[in-house]
Amino acid sequence: MAGLAIGDALGAPLEGSAQPEAWVTNMRPGGRHFRKAGQYTDDTLQALAVTESLLTCRSFNSSDLVLRLLSGYKNRPEWYGPTSSAFFTFVRSGIPPQRAAWLVHRRHNGSRSNGSVMRGFPLGIFYSADRVYEVSIACSRLTHFDPVAAHCSAWLNMMASDLCRGVSRRQAFVHARSRCRDPEVLDKLGSYERYQPEPSLDAVLCSHAALSCFMNARTFGNAVLSAINLGGDADTVGACCGALAGAYWGLDAVPERWSRVVEGYEDLIRIAGALWEIREDSG
């Protein structure tokens, strides 16, 4: 959760921009929504909604989660991407969530954007890797009907789950690759070295960029900075990469110059710790 929020906040000022000429290394204000230095976006807000739902329900509960996500959208609708925004607009009009997700998919010629990928990492804290894949697919398809987005989320959440539990980076990657059932996701993520990272809104390209930056990094800081300095959808690529990097390197690897600036850092640690305490496989 700390890594996700840091990657999100670092990338937010670069969201929608070209790759920066000068390497960005610190929190700074600005961006499309004129955020303060260290302020995160809906990426972290939605991940917090997933966390709070798991803490309250002690399992994945689709009805509870939709209400929490909708509450966040009502507060800052301008922060949300096209698929999520269209979904919440339909739900607010009284359309049931399952039909709303299908309508968005049909009317927007697809729903393979990365909004469901960025929020799912708390599932990796709560569920073991063997359980999290199917739950992640269900969580993604609440808002994003496209199965590609679901399998991207499941892949990264599965890795996060293994990494939180002390599995090596390579073993976590191989484990996720062995479970993937979508051929496009398996090709792009399973052979990440063959492709140049593209910081796109597309779920597969975003997930690949985050995974590539994480797998090639030597430190937490290097992973996150490699992700956000791609530009493009920098906040979401940064959030996804940061979540993996945080799960792997841990809190001690987070530079103080970031942890003391990012919004609500201590609360993030507290709520993630509470989720870890009640995780399904805690015995």
Secondary structure, DSSP 4 states (H G I P E B T S, - for coil): -HHHHHHHHHHGGGTTBPPPSSPP-S---BTTTTBPTT---HHHHHHHHHHHHHHHHSS--HHHHHHHHHHHHHH-GGGS-HHHHHHHHHHHTT--HHHHHHHHHHHTT---BTHHHHT-HHHHHHS-HHHHHHHHHHHHTTT---HHHHHHHHHHHHHHHHHHTT--HHHHHHHHHHH---HHHHHHHHTGGGS-----SBHHHHHHHHHHHHHT-SSHHHHHHHHHTT-BSHHHHHHHHHHHHHHHH-GGGS-HHHHTTSTTHHHHHHHHHHHHHT-TT--
